[in-house]
């Protein structure tokens, strides 16, 4: 039996990137420090995974200052939303095929 993995997204196979997208799909936006705290990852790990998602066009980045401190917000894009939905569908199909 051949598995159809055409909807599977290699970018989202990374645990942290999948978690980031899960958070952004469920929320309008999220800031860097809140993501870091929620995911319990280092600054560098979070930054590199966010950069990968941004490079792929899955998220947008909005930088500003609040009381002279940098504040960075992230939002999902339509492309990111669709990629996330497709990836979940691919995982569901994989699981269903395993239990046929």
C-alpha positions in Angstrom: 0.0 0.0 0.0 1.5 3.3 -1.1 1.1 6.3 1.2 0.1 9.6 -0.3 2.3 12.2 1.3 1.7 15.0 -1.2 0.2 17.2 1.5 3.0 16.5 4.0 5.1 19.6 4.7 8.8 19.1 5.4 8.9 22.6 7.0 6.3 21.5 9.6 7.9 18.2 10.5 10.0 20.1 13.0 8.3 20.0 16.5 8.9 23.7 17.3 7.7 25.0 13.9 4.6 22.8 14.2 3.9 24.2 17.7 4.5 27.8 16.5 2.0 27.3 13.7 -0.5 25.6 16.0 -0.3 28.7 18.3 -0.6 31.2 15.5 -3.6 29.3 13.9 -5.4 29.4 17.2 -4.5 33.1 18.0 -4.6 36.3 16.0 -0.9 37.0 16.9 1.7 36.1 19.4 4.8 37.9 20.6 8.3 36.5 20.8 8.6 36.3 24.6 5.2 34.7 25.0 6.1 32.0 22.4 9.5 31.4 24.1 7.8 31.0 27.5 5.0 28.8 26.2 7.3 26.5 24.2 10.1 26.5 26.7 12.8 27.0 24.1 15.9 29.2 23.9 16.0 32.5 22.1 18.2 31.1 19.4 16.1 28.0 18.8 12.9 30.0 18.6 14.5 32.7 16.4 15.8 30.2 13.9 12.5 28.4 13.7 10.6 31.6 13.3 13.0 32.7 10.6 12.4 29.4 8.7 8.6 30.0 8.8 9.0 33.6 7.7 11.3 32.6 4.8 8.7 30.1 3.7 6.0 32.8 3.8 4.0 31.0 6.5 4.2 33.9 9.0 4.6 37.7 9.0 6.7 39.6 11.5 5.8 43.0 13.0 8.4 44.8 15.0 7.8 47.8 17.2 8.9 49.4 20.5 7.0 49.5 23.7 8.5 51.7 26.3 11.8 51.7 24.3 11.9 47.9 24.4 11.7 45.9 21.2 8.4 44.1 20.7 8.0 41.5 17.9 4.6 40.0 17.0 4.0 37.1 14.6 1.0 36.3 12.6 0.1 33.4 10.3 -0.4 34.1 6.6 -3.0 32.5 4.4 -0.2 30.3 2.9 0.8 29.3 6.4 -2.8 28.5 7.4 -3.2 26.3 4.3 0.1 24.6 4.8 -0.8 23.8 8.4 -4.2 22.4 7.4 -2.7 20.3 4.6 0.0 19.0 7.0 -2.6 17.9 9.6 -4.6 16.2 6.9 -1.5 14.3 5.7 -0.8 13.2 9.3 -4.5 12.1 9.7 -4.4 10.1 6.5 -1.1 8.5 7.6 -2.7 7.5 11.0 -5.9 6.2 9.3 -3.9 4.1 6.9 -2.0 2.5 9.8 -5.2 1.4 11.4 -7.0 0.0 8.4 
